[in-house]
Amino acid sequence: MKHATRLYLVLAIVTVIAAIAVPLTVYRSGSTALPPWAAFVRPGQLSSAHAFLEGKCESCHTPNRGIQAETCIACHVSAPQLLVKPATAFHANVEECAGCHVEHQGNSVRPTRMDHGVLEKIAARGKDHPTALDCQSCHTPRDKHQGYFGKECASCHLATSWKISGFLHPSPRSTECSQCHKPPPSHYMMHFDMMDKMITGEKEARVEQCFSCHQTDSFSNIKGVGMVKVH
C-alpha cells in the first residue's frame, strides 16, 4: 500500500515539473508567443494608443470585476466629438466598452475598428433579442431611400461592405426615376428650361425623365458633359 502511495506521489511530482518545464523550454527556444502560464497575467501586448499603460494593469482592470465602462470613460470623457456625430452618438448609451473595443492584441487589431460581424451574430439570435440589428440606431437617421425600402438595411446591405454586389440600377421593375429620387429645386425653376436642357442638348426633356440627362451610375454624371455638381 505504501509502495503504491509513493508511486502516485512520484508521478504527481513528475507531472507538475513537466507542466512547468515543457512550456518554458518551448518559450525559450525562440517562440515569440507567451507561455501558457504567462498568458494569465499578461494576455498580450497593448496597442500603441495604450502603450503608456504597460505594466499598470490596475489602470483598466478592477480586481474580481474585470474591465468596467466607468474606467474607460474616466479617460475618454475628454472626447465629446463621439457624442456629437450621428455615427458615433450611440456611445452615450453603451454599457460595456470592451464588448467592441478589444485590447492586448498589439497593433494587429485597432481598438477603434468597428467589427460589424459581432452585430450580425447578435442579430442572428432573433428579432426579439433586445440588441437585434438596428442600423439606424448608430447610423444617420437620414434615409436616402426616402422610406421606400423600409428599415431593414441588412436585407440589402452587408455589414462587411455597404455596396451591394450585383446591384442593378435602375431596377428592371422601375419605370419612373421619381419613384425613388426627387429632382433638386433648380429643376422646378426657369434654370431648368434656360440652362439645363441646353447644356445636355435634350430640349424636350421633362423633369420626371431623369434618365434623359443623367447617367445611372451617378446623378452627377451628365450625358455628354461629365461629372457636374448638381445643386
C-alpha positions as CSV (number, residue, x, y, z in Angstrom):
1,M,0.0,0.0,0.0
2,K,2.8,2.4,1.0
3,H,4.6,1.5,-2.2
4,A,1.6,2.4,-4.4
5,T,1.2,5.7,-2.5
6,R,4.9,6.6,-3.1
7,L,4.5,5.7,-6.8
8,Y,1.5,8.0,-7.2
9,L,3.3,10.8,-5.3
10,V,6.3,10.5,-7.6
11,L,4.1,10.5,-10.7
12,A,2.3,13.6,-9.5
13,I,5.6,15.4,-8.9
14,V,6.9,14.5,-12.3
15,T,3.6,15.7,-13.9
16,V,3.8,19.1,-12.2
17,I,7.5,19.5,-13.2
18,A,6.7,18.6,-16.8
19,A,3.8,21.0,-16.9
20,I,6.2,23.8,-16.0
21,A,9.3,22.7,-17.8
22,V,7.8,22.0,-21.2
23,P,6.2,25.4,-21.7
24,L,9.4,27.1,-20.5
25,T,11.5,25.1,-22.9
26,V,9.3,25.9,-25.9
27,Y,9.2,29.6,-24.9
28,R,12.9,29.9,-24.6
29,S,13.6,28.0,-27.8
30,G,12.7,31.1,-29.8
31,S,8.9,31.3,-29.8
32,T,7.6,34.9,-29.6
33,A,4.3,33.8,-28.1
34,L,3.7,34.0,-24.4
35,P,3.9,30.7,-22.5
36,P,0.5,29.4,-21.1
37,W,1.4,30.3,-17.5
38,A,2.2,33.9,-18.5
39,A,-0.9,34.4,-20.6
40,F,-3.0,34.5,-17.4
41,V,-1.1,37.6,-16.1
42,R,-0.2,39.2,-19.4
43,P,-2.6,38.2,-22.2
44,G,-0.8,40.2,-24.9
45,Q,0.8,43.4,-26.0
46,L,-1.1,46.6,-25.7
47,S,-1.9,48.8,-28.7
48,S,0.3,51.8,-29.4
49,A,-2.6,54.1,-28.1
50,H,-2.5,52.4,-24.7
51,A,1.2,51.6,-24.6
52,F,1.8,54.1,-21.8
53,L,-0.3,51.8,-19.6
54,E,2.1,48.9,-20.0
55,G,2.5,47.2,-16.6
56,K,-0.2,49.3,-15.0
57,C,-2.9,46.7,-15.1
58,E,-5.0,48.3,-12.3
59,S,-5.5,51.4,-14.6
60,C,-8.0,49.4,-16.6
61,H,-8.7,46.2,-14.7
62,T,-10.6,46.1,-11.4
63,P,-9.9,43.1,-9.1
64,N,-12.7,40.5,-9.3
65,R,-14.7,42.7,-11.7
66,G,-12.6,42.9,-14.8
67,I,-12.8,45.9,-17.2
68,Q,-15.6,48.4,-16.4
69,A,-17.0,51.1,-18.7
70,E,-16.6,53.7,-15.9
71,T,-12.8,53.2,-16.0
72,C,-12.7,53.7,-19.8
73,I,-15.0,56.8,-19.6
74,A,-12.7,58.3,-16.9
75,C,-10.0,58.8,-19.7
76,H,-12.1,59.1,-22.8
77,V,-14.7,61.5,-21.5
78,S,-12.5,64.3,-23.0
79,A,-13.6,63.2,-26.5
80,P,-17.0,64.9,-26.8
81,Q,-16.9,64.5,-30.6
82,L,-18.1,60.9,-30.1
83,L,-21.4,62.2,-28.8
84,V,-21.9,64.9,-31.5
85,K,-21.5,62.9,-34.7
86,P,-24.6,60.8,-35.5
87,A,-22.5,57.8,-36.5
88,T,-20.9,57.7,-33.0
89,A,-23.5,59.2,-30.8
90,F,-24.7,55.8,-29.7
91,H,-21.7,55.6,-27.3
92,A,-23.7,57.6,-24.9
93,N,-25.9,54.5,-24.2
94,V,-23.1,51.9,-24.3
95,E,-22.7,50.0,-21.0
96,E,-19.7,47.8,-22.0
97,C,-16.8,49.3,-23.9
98,A,-14.8,46.1,-24.1
99,G,-17.6,44.3,-26.0
100,C,-16.4,46.1,-29.2
101,H,-13.0,47.6,-28.3
102,V,-10.5,44.7,-28.0
103,E,-7.1,45.1,-26.4
104,H,-4.0,43.0,-25.8
105,Q,-3.6,42.2,-29.5
106,G,-0.8,44.7,-30.2
107,N,-1.2,46.8,-33.3
108,S,-2.5,44.0,-35.4
109,V,-6.1,45.0,-34.4
110,R,-7.0,48.6,-33.9
111,P,-9.1,49.1,-30.7
112,T,-11.2,51.6,-32.6
113,R,-12.1,49.4,-35.5
114,M,-15.8,48.6,-35.8
115,D,-16.4,44.9,-36.2
116,H,-19.9,44.7,-37.7
117,G,-19.6,40.9,-37.7
118,V,-20.2,41.0,-34.0
119,L,-23.5,42.8,-34.6
120,E,-24.5,40.2,-37.1
121,K,-24.0,37.4,-34.6
122,I,-26.2,39.3,-32.1
123,A,-28.9,39.9,-34.6
124,A,-28.9,36.2,-35.6
125,R,-30.3,35.4,-32.2
126,G,-33.7,36.6,-33.3
127,K,-35.8,39.7,-33.7
128,D,-36.9,39.6,-30.1
129,H,-33.4,40.0,-28.8
130,P,-33.1,43.4,-27.1
131,T,-30.0,44.2,-29.2
132,A,-31.2,43.0,-32.5
133,L,-29.6,44.5,-35.6
134,D,-30.8,48.1,-36.0
135,C,-28.6,50.0,-38.4
136,Q,-30.4,53.3,-37.8
137,S,-29.6,53.2,-34.1
138,C,-26.0,54.1,-34.9
139,H,-26.0,55.5,-38.4
140,T,-27.5,58.7,-39.6
141,P,-31.3,58.8,-39.4
142,R,-31.5,60.5,-42.8
143,D,-32.8,57.8,-45.2
144,K,-31.5,58.3,-48.7
145,H,-34.2,55.8,-49.9
146,Q,-36.9,58.0,-48.5
147,G,-38.5,55.1,-46.7
148,Y,-39.3,53.1,-49.8
149,F,-37.3,50.1,-48.7
150,G,-38.2,50.1,-45.0
151,K,-35.9,50.0,-42.1
152,E,-34.3,46.6,-42.7
153,C,-31.0,47.8,-44.1
154,A,-29.4,44.3,-43.7
155,S,-31.9,42.9,-46.2
156,C,-29.8,44.5,-49.0
157,H,-26.6,45.8,-47.4
158,L,-23.9,43.6,-45.9
159,A,-22.1,44.5,-42.7
160,T,-18.7,43.9,-44.4
161,S,-19.5,46.3,-47.3
162,W,-22.1,48.9,-47.8
163,K,-22.0,48.4,-51.6
164,I,-24.4,45.8,-52.9
165,S,-22.8,43.1,-55.0
166,G,-24.6,42.7,-58.3
167,F,-26.9,45.7,-57.8
168,L,-28.6,46.7,-61.0
169,H,-29.7,50.4,-61.4
170,P,-32.3,51.2,-62.3
171,S,-34.3,48.1,-61.3
172,P,-36.0,46.3,-64.2
173,R,-39.2,46.8,-62.3
174,S,-38.8,50.6,-62.2
175,T,-40.5,52.8,-64.8
176,E,-40.1,56.2,-63.2
177,C,-37.0,57.7,-61.5
178,S,-39.2,59.7,-59.3
179,Q,-40.4,56.5,-57.6
180,C,-37.1,56.8,-55.6
181,H,-35.5,60.1,-56.5
182,K,-36.6,63.7,-56.0
183,P,-35.4,66.3,-58.5
184,P,-33.5,69.2,-56.9
185,P,-35.3,72.6,-56.5
186,S,-33.4,74.1,-59.5
187,H,-35.3,71.7,-61.8
188,Y,-38.6,73.3,-61.0
189,M,-37.3,76.8,-61.9
190,M,-36.6,78.7,-65.1
191,H,-33.0,77.5,-64.8
192,F,-34.0,74.1,-66.0
193,D,-35.6,75.4,-69.2
194,M,-32.9,78.1,-69.8
195,M,-29.7,76.2,-69.0
196,D,-30.1,72.5,-68.1
197,K,-31.8,71.5,-71.3
198,M,-29.4,73.5,-73.4
199,I,-26.3,72.0,-71.7
200,T,-27.4,68.5,-72.3
201,G,-28.9,69.0,-75.7
202,E,-32.2,67.5,-74.6
203,K,-34.6,70.3,-75.4
204,E,-37.6,68.0,-74.9
205,A,-36.5,66.6,-71.6
206,R,-39.0,66.7,-68.7
207,V,-38.2,66.9,-65.0
208,E,-39.5,63.4,-64.3
209,Q,-37.4,61.9,-67.1
210,C,-34.1,61.9,-65.2
211,F,-32.5,59.4,-67.5
212,S,-32.7,61.9,-70.4
213,C,-29.7,63.8,-68.9
214,H,-28.4,61.8,-66.0
215,Q,-26.3,58.6,-66.1
216,T,-27.4,55.8,-63.9
217,D,-24.0,55.3,-62.3
218,S,-24.1,58.7,-60.7
219,F,-26.7,61.5,-60.5
220,S,-23.8,64.0,-61.1
221,N,-22.7,62.3,-64.3
222,I,-24.4,64.2,-67.1
223,K,-24.6,62.7,-70.6
224,G,-22.2,64.4,-73.0
225,V,-20.9,66.7,-70.2
226,G,-19.3,64.5,-67.5
227,M,-19.3,65.0,-63.7
228,V,-21.1,68.1,-62.7
229,K,-22.0,69.3,-59.2
230,V,-25.8,69.1,-59.1
231,H,-27.5,71.7,-56.9
